[in-house]
């Protein structure tokens, strides 16, 4: 144990440098009892939104973002090498210009060409969520990564093959080494890097944000009255700031939840918690970037924002688990109110995020 | 250059000794260690006789039907005729206890046990065990919550690639058994029992029938046998089990039935058949 530590220390450092910094280096190496992976690169500095009180984004202790990690994650995210046929990347369905969503209800861009069963979620401000997918089944971004990678209708990647492929590419070897201190690539590192990149996707730079921060932006009378309607009717779930409570609610899309197929996929959060009170509940999506992320709802059933507003106005279906904050039958918005609400929602579009 | 290396090495060694002196003082001298091999033999108890479970080789298929069950069919407590296509589970966090109350917990202790037509791994070796006399063992079926909540926190055999985890509901499948069965109306179906979730992580503690002596050389062994019939419960709820009828529960969708199955195999599924000393063979 002792001698092997010494030797690995010795050979990992150039002899001439050792001569100069002998004792110091040795002290550091020899007494290190921490088996944690060495991350030689700088910590990644997140662009924490102005409305957040914390100084950093939430991230797991074992996967603190570094510049090299985020950079590697970004490269992986856009690289079709991650799929079984080397033609599909994460970005195939998560397009930056659409706030990392796509424009279809249920995409068929996966490897099998079969339409998926859920709408592609937009990706931003993910670090603050506590569950991923519309039902929150994935407990963290690190674990979530494997779902699309392994799914036979999505990327259907053989992960052993992927590790082999990446290990044969000099650029990746260097990037993994920079990010995780070793060029011995494994599937956890792949997931960690992608998770780091995903946490870096922070959106808080819309017209509304600039107005809120007194950065010279003005909202129109119509937008302001839309905001007041939002504050009265919508903000309990779509809380100001992230414009979501990252929680799960039944927003009255269906009145029954009897289809138990696909491992109870159509029952919402219930399939995860097995709690009957979670029937038909889905994660609150953010109201940010809605102009980019159409169509709407977990299955993309609503094509336009007008449709969504019409749903909350008069389309809400009653069921036992319907959110207490939604009146059965809807809010009965006037046409004027609908117009105002729509105008306000568009102030939350972050063009800087989709083009940077 | 050679000299430089030599001098450096000596210098390093001295520095190392000086800098770590404080820690060394407190570190006990490493104990002498040995190993023990644990066998998990997939068996079934029929008419009070244990025998090796015979697998159904007709392939994994959730939807297609067969006209007749494989000849390797068994009958469970509910009277269902069934076959077993595969059995896979995690044995984790093995702890060995000595007669004087000391214990050894294997680090990174996550072992996949599998018995399928194409792959069988029904034994593993626990090494680094301090020499001594051991009287009992504890182990868990499943994966404890920390790695269970993050598929990238790997240790031992834990791996997201081997079909023993869920990605849509983060966590490992603790115990997996699949096969075919005959319905009341005579048609044949496929059942799949996939057990997971923190609440079903179960720990068993069992006494060895005689002491195991761990020595520096030679490997003693512990031979567990399973009773696959216990997965569906034993007649009249024997051994604190609950009977499941495959006509009603042919697939696991969440809590209630999962908990029953986990209770069944924990309470009646695993027994120590015998142990061998290192030099018995």
Interface residues (C-beta under 8 A of the other chain):
Chain A: X2 X6 X9 X10 X15 X18 X19 X22 X23 X26 X27 X30 X31 X33 X60 X62 X63 X133 X137 X138 X139 X140 X142 X143 X144 X146 X147 X150 X151 X159 X160 X187 X188 X191 X192 X260 X263 X264 X271 X272 X274
Chain B: X1 X4 X5 X8 X9 X11 X12 X13 X15 X16 X19 X20 X23 X149 X150 X151 X152 X153 X154 X160 X161 X165 X166 X167 X168 X169 X170 X171 X253 X254 X255 X256
